[in-house]
Amino acid sequence: MSVPLSQMFTVASYIIKQKLAGRRRYPFVLMLEPLFRCNLACAGCGKIQYPAQILKKHLTVEQCLKAVDECGAPIVSIPGGEPLMYPDIDKLVVELVKRKKYVYLCTNAILLEEKLDLFTPSPYLTFSVHMDGLREDHDEAVCRDGVFDEAVQGIKAALRRGFRVTTNTTLFDGASPLRMRQFFDEMMGVEGMMLSPGYSYSKAPDQEHFLRQTRTNQLFSEMLSGNKKSWKFNQSPLFLRFLMGKNDFECTPWGNPTFNMFGWQRPCYLLQEGYAASFKELMETTRWENYGKKSGNEKCRDCMVHCGYEATAVDYTFSSLKGFAETVAVTLTGKL
């Protein structure tokens, strides 16, 4: 795994503090969406399907920081839309770094090279670049030719300037395990990679290629079995083992709460079943028992996405000697 020791220590200290305080539910990563606008129209994305009047709007920096302070999570992920289209993204990042939050700015990297002057390299800032495979696979996923090459150019420019850079990859049905292994080899200039199966956004134009649980286990097992030591992943190894079918976890939807212009999204980044006016209201009034596989909720049946399960994997690491020993063993050996 490639998460820096300082970040691992911060997250571990935070989780232990929550457990010592007796908190059963606590946030791990805040998913902060300052806008839904994007410069791509990916078939598997539901965010850009909002009406034009919604796509024109965005949160203020003050609204974003209030949500960050309310939530208290040590990590802030800034997805979208395309965050580099947010007019105050540099001001927001500066304030988050001041708060010593670990920021993952999720971007398709089309604008990355031209926007780099807005930012200063920091151990607290990571550009998480959306890369869905090799050139042909990625360009097909984002529905535009040439985006892979633009993203690679942006990644190289950011690395030259001393920025932390990771990739985030969403996999859909039809993905080739062999081509993905080749993709991992090609991406090994970055700090680490994040992987997740796609989830069936109700608003997404393409509803045919989202992965079901059995297919997810098969794909990730073929893709990650006999993984190379040179491959670096910027996420919990136990989550990757879960995707391979080696661990059985339940969803932790409160682990990655989402805040956007509508408020605090219930119950998670993927499902939209109402909004809360405050983080406290979200945590205390959401019927969490109605979500996850054990709930019997049809919408949760095949979901294995990182925003629901990575927090579960991390919590498991610090909840039992078995979980901790398994994490240490995978980290030291590099074998999933």
C-alpha positions as CSV (number, residue, x, y, z in Angstrom):
1,M,0.0,0.0,0.0
2,S,1.2,3.5,-0.7
3,V,-0.6,5.8,1.9
4,P,2.1,8.0,3.5
5,L,2.9,7.1,7.2
6,S,1.8,10.6,8.4
7,Q,-1.6,10.1,6.8
8,M,-1.9,6.6,8.2
9,F,-1.0,7.8,11.7
10,T,-3.6,10.7,11.5
11,V,-6.4,8.4,10.4
12,A,-5.5,5.6,12.9
13,S,-5.4,8.2,15.8
14,Y,-8.7,9.6,14.7
15,I,-10.4,6.1,14.6
16,I,-8.9,5.0,17.9
17,K,-10.2,8.3,19.4
18,Q,-13.7,7.6,18.1
19,K,-13.7,4.1,19.5
20,L,-12.4,5.2,22.9
21,A,-15.3,7.7,23.0
22,G,-17.7,4.9,22.4
23,R,-19.0,6.2,19.0
24,R,-20.6,3.5,16.9
25,R,-21.0,5.7,13.9
26,Y,-18.5,8.3,12.7
27,P,-17.3,9.7,9.4
28,F,-14.1,8.6,7.8
29,V,-14.1,10.7,4.5
30,L,-16.2,13.7,3.7
31,M,-17.4,13.7,0.1
32,L,-17.6,17.4,-0.6
33,E,-19.3,18.3,-3.9
34,P,-19.0,22.1,-4.5
35,L,-20.6,21.7,-8.0
36,F,-22.1,19.2,-10.4
37,R,-20.8,20.9,-13.6
38,C,-18.3,18.9,-15.7
39,N,-16.5,19.2,-19.0
40,L,-17.2,15.5,-19.8
41,A,-20.4,13.6,-20.3
42,C,-19.5,10.1,-19.1
43,A,-22.2,7.5,-19.8
44,G,-21.8,5.9,-16.3
45,C,-22.2,9.2,-14.4
46,G,-25.4,10.5,-13.0
47,K,-24.2,13.9,-11.7
48,I,-24.4,15.9,-15.0
49,Q,-28.0,14.9,-15.6
50,Y,-29.3,17.7,-13.4
51,P,-31.2,20.5,-15.1
52,A,-29.1,23.4,-16.5
53,Q,-30.1,25.8,-13.7
54,I,-28.7,23.3,-11.1
55,L,-25.5,22.8,-13.1
56,K,-24.9,26.5,-13.1
57,K,-24.9,26.7,-9.3
58,H,-22.1,26.0,-6.8
59,L,-21.4,26.2,-3.1
60,T,-19.5,29.1,-1.5
61,V,-16.2,28.4,0.2
62,E,-17.9,29.3,3.5
63,Q,-20.6,26.7,3.0
64,C,-17.9,24.1,2.2
65,L,-15.8,24.9,5.2
66,K,-18.8,24.9,7.5
67,A,-19.6,21.3,6.3
68,V,-16.0,20.3,6.8
69,D,-16.0,21.6,10.4
70,E,-19.4,20.1,11.1
71,C,-18.3,16.7,9.9
72,G,-14.8,16.5,11.4
73,A,-13.5,13.7,9.2
74,P,-9.7,13.7,8.7
75,I,-10.0,13.2,4.9
76,V,-11.9,15.4,2.4
77,S,-12.6,14.1,-1.0
78,I,-13.7,16.7,-3.6
79,P,-15.5,15.1,-6.4
80,G,-18.0,16.7,-8.8
81,G,-18.7,17.4,-11.5
82,E,-15.2,18.6,-12.3
83,P,-13.7,20.4,-9.2
84,L,-11.2,22.3,-11.3
85,M,-14.2,24.2,-12.8
86,Y,-15.1,25.4,-9.4
87,P,-14.1,29.1,-9.4
88,D,-12.8,29.1,-5.8
89,I,-11.1,25.7,-5.8
90,D,-7.7,27.2,-4.9
91,K,-9.1,29.2,-2.0
92,L,-11.0,26.1,-0.7
93,V,-7.9,23.9,-0.9
94,V,-5.8,26.5,1.0
95,E,-8.3,26.6,3.8
96,L,-8.5,22.8,4.0
97,V,-4.8,22.5,4.1
98,K,-4.7,25.0,6.9
99,R,-7.1,22.7,8.8
100,K,-4.6,19.9,8.1
101,K,-7.2,17.9,6.3
102,Y,-6.0,15.3,3.8
103,V,-7.5,16.5,0.5
104,Y,-8.2,14.3,-2.5
105,L,-9.1,16.6,-5.4
106,C,-10.8,14.3,-7.9
107,T,-10.3,15.4,-11.5
108,N,-10.4,14.2,-15.0
109,A,-7.2,16.2,-15.5
110,I,-8.3,18.0,-18.7
111,L,-7.7,21.3,-16.9
112,L,-5.0,20.1,-14.5
113,E,-1.8,21.3,-16.3
114,E,-3.2,24.8,-16.8
115,K,-4.5,25.1,-13.2
116,L,-1.4,23.9,-11.4
117,D,-0.2,27.4,-10.7
118,L,-3.2,27.9,-8.4
119,F,-1.9,25.3,-6.0
120,T,1.2,24.6,-3.8
121,P,2.5,21.1,-3.3
122,S,1.6,19.8,0.2
123,P,1.5,16.5,1.9
124,Y,-2.1,17.3,2.6
125,L,-3.1,17.7,-1.1
126,T,-3.5,14.9,-3.6
127,F,-4.8,15.2,-7.2
128,S,-6.8,12.0,-7.7
129,V,-7.0,11.6,-11.4
130,H,-9.9,9.7,-13.0
131,M,-8.4,7.0,-15.2
132,D,-10.6,4.1,-16.3
133,G,-8.0,1.9,-18.0
134,L,-5.7,2.0,-21.0
135,R,-6.2,4.7,-23.8
136,E,-9.0,3.0,-25.7
137,D,-10.8,1.8,-22.6
138,H,-10.6,5.2,-20.8
139,D,-11.7,7.3,-23.8
140,E,-14.6,5.0,-24.4
141,A,-15.7,5.3,-20.7
142,V,-15.6,9.1,-20.8
143,C,-17.2,9.2,-24.3
144,R,-14.5,11.4,-25.8
145,D,-11.3,10.6,-27.7
146,G,-8.0,12.0,-26.6
147,V,-8.9,12.4,-22.9
148,F,-6.5,9.6,-21.8
149,D,-3.5,11.5,-23.4
150,E,-4.6,14.8,-21.8
151,A,-4.9,13.1,-18.4
152,V,-1.4,11.5,-18.7
153,Q,0.0,14.9,-19.7
154,G,-1.6,16.5,-16.6
155,I,-0.3,13.7,-14.3
156,K,3.2,14.1,-15.6
157,A,3.1,17.9,-15.2
158,A,1.8,17.6,-11.6
159,L,4.5,15.0,-10.7
160,R,7.2,17.3,-12.1
161,R,6.0,20.1,-9.9
162,G,6.1,17.9,-6.8
163,F,2.4,17.2,-6.2
164,R,1.0,14.0,-4.8
165,V,-0.9,12.2,-7.5
166,T,-3.1,9.1,-7.4
167,T,-5.5,7.6,-9.9
168,N,-9.1,6.5,-9.3
169,T,-10.6,3.9,-11.5
170,T,-14.2,2.8,-11.8
171,L,-14.7,-0.6,-13.4
172,F,-17.8,-1.8,-15.4
173,D,-19.0,-5.1,-16.8
174,G,-16.9,-6.0,-19.8
175,A,-13.6,-4.8,-18.3
176,S,-10.7,-7.0,-19.2
177,P,-8.6,-8.3,-16.3
178,L,-5.5,-8.6,-18.6
179,R,-5.8,-5.0,-19.9
180,M,-6.3,-3.7,-16.4
181,R,-3.1,-5.4,-15.3
182,Q,-1.3,-3.7,-18.2
183,F,-2.9,-0.5,-17.0
184,F,-1.5,-0.9,-13.5
185,D,1.9,-1.3,-15.0
186,E,1.5,1.9,-17.0
187,M,0.3,3.9,-14.1
188,M,3.2,3.2,-11.8
189,G,4.6,6.7,-11.9
190,V,1.9,7.8,-9.5
191,E,1.8,7.5,-5.7
192,G,-1.0,4.9,-5.8
193,M,-4.2,3.7,-7.4
194,M,-7.8,3.5,-6.1
195,L,-10.2,1.0,-7.6
196,S,-14.0,0.6,-7.3
197,P,-16.7,-1.2,-9.2
198,G,-19.3,1.0,-10.8
199,Y,-22.7,1.6,-9.2
200,S,-26.0,1.9,-11.0
201,Y,-26.8,5.6,-10.8
202,S,-30.5,5.9,-11.7
203,K,-29.7,9.1,-13.7
204,A,-26.8,7.5,-15.7
205,P,-27.5,7.1,-19.4
206,D,-25.8,3.7,-19.5
207,Q,-27.6,1.2,-17.2
208,E,-26.4,-2.0,-18.9
209,H,-22.8,-2.2,-17.8
210,F,-22.9,-1.8,-14.0
211,L,-21.3,-4.8,-12.2
212,R,-23.2,-7.2,-10.0
213,Q,-21.7,-8.8,-6.9
214,T,-20.7,-12.2,-8.5
215,R,-19.2,-10.5,-11.5
216,T,-17.4,-8.0,-9.3
217,N,-15.7,-10.8,-7.3
218,Q,-14.7,-12.6,-10.5
219,L,-13.3,-9.5,-12.2
220,F,-11.3,-8.3,-9.2
221,S,-10.1,-11.8,-8.3
222,E,-8.7,-12.3,-11.9
223,M,-7.3,-8.8,-12.0
224,L,-5.6,-8.8,-8.6
225,S,-4.6,-12.4,-7.9
226,G,-0.8,-12.7,-8.1
227,N,-0.6,-8.9,-7.9
228,K,2.9,-7.4,-8.6
229,K,4.9,-5.8,-5.8
230,S,5.4,-2.8,-8.1
231,W,1.6,-2.1,-8.0
232,K,0.7,0.5,-5.4
233,F,-2.8,1.0,-4.1
234,N,-3.9,4.0,-2.2
235,Q,-6.7,2.3,-0.2
236,S,-7.3,-0.3,2.4
237,P,-6.0,-3.8,1.3
238,L,-8.9,-5.4,3.1
239,F,-11.3,-3.5,0.8
240,L,-9.5,-4.9,-2.2
241,R,-9.8,-8.4,-0.7
242,F,-13.5,-7.7,-0.2
243,L,-13.8,-7.0,-3.9
244,M,-12.0,-10.2,-4.6
245,G,-14.5,-12.1,-2.5
246,K,-12.0,-12.9,0.3
247,N,-13.7,-10.8,2.9
248,D,-17.4,-10.3,3.7
249,F,-18.2,-6.8,4.9
250,E,-21.4,-4.9,5.5
251,C,-21.9,-1.4,4.2
252,T,-21.0,1.6,6.4
253,P,-22.9,4.4,4.6
254,W,-22.2,7.0,7.3
255,G,-18.4,6.5,6.8
256,N,-18.3,8.7,3.7
257,P,-21.0,11.3,4.1
258,T,-21.8,13.6,1.2
259,F,-22.4,17.3,1.3
260,N,-23.5,19.3,-1.8
261,M,-25.7,22.3,-2.7
262,F,-28.8,20.4,-1.6
263,G,-27.4,19.6,1.9
264,W,-26.3,16.4,3.5
265,Q,-27.3,13.6,1.2
266,R,-29.1,10.6,2.6
267,P,-27.9,7.9,3.0
268,C,-24.8,8.1,0.9
269,Y,-22.9,9.5,-2.2
270,L,-24.8,7.1,-4.5
271,L,-28.4,7.0,-3.3
272,Q,-30.5,10.2,-3.1
273,E,-33.3,9.6,-0.6
274,G,-33.6,13.1,0.8
275,Y,-31.3,15.6,2.5
276,A,-30.6,16.7,6.0
277,A,-29.9,20.3,7.0
278,S,-27.0,19.5,9.3
279,F,-24.5,16.7,9.8
280,K,-26.0,16.1,13.2
281,E,-29.4,15.6,11.7
282,L,-28.0,13.3,9.0
283,M,-26.4,11.0,11.6
284,E,-29.2,11.0,14.1
285,T,-32.3,10.8,11.9
286,T,-31.3,8.7,9.0
287,R,-32.7,5.2,9.2
288,W,-29.4,3.5,8.7
289,E,-30.9,0.1,9.2
290,N,-32.7,0.5,5.9
291,Y,-29.5,0.3,3.9
292,G,-26.8,-2.3,3.2
293,K,-27.1,-5.9,2.1
294,K,-28.5,-7.2,5.4
295,S,-31.4,-4.7,5.2
296,G,-32.8,-6.4,2.1
297,N,-32.9,-3.1,0.3
298,E,-32.9,-3.9,-3.4
299,K,-30.9,-0.8,-4.2
300,C,-28.1,-2.1,-2.0
301,R,-28.0,-5.7,-3.2
302,D,-25.1,-5.5,-5.6
303,C,-23.3,-2.4,-4.3
304,M,-19.7,-2.9,-3.4
305,V,-18.5,0.6,-4.0
306,H,-15.6,2.1,-2.0
307,C,-17.7,4.9,-0.4
308,G,-19.8,2.3,1.3
309,Y,-17.3,-0.4,2.1
310,E,-13.8,1.1,2.4
311,A,-14.7,2.7,5.8
312,T,-15.9,-0.8,6.9
313,A,-12.6,-2.3,6.0
314,V,-10.7,0.4,7.8
315,D,-12.9,0.1,10.9
316,Y,-12.4,-3.7,10.8
317,T,-8.6,-3.1,10.9
318,F,-8.8,-1.3,14.2
319,S,-11.7,-3.3,15.7
320,S,-10.1,-6.6,16.1
321,L,-6.7,-8.3,16.3
322,K,-7.6,-10.4,13.4
323,G,-8.4,-7.4,11.2
324,F,-5.2,-5.6,12.2
325,A,-3.0,-8.7,11.7
326,E,-4.6,-9.3,8.3
327,T,-3.9,-5.7,7.2
328,V,-0.3,-5.8,8.5
329,A,0.3,-9.1,6.7
330,V,-1.0,-7.8,3.4
331,T,0.9,-4.5,3.8
332,L,4.2,-6.2,4.6
333,T,4.0,-9.0,2.0
334,G,2.2,-7.0,-0.7
335,K,0.1,-10.1,-1.5
336,L,-3.7,-9.7,-1.7
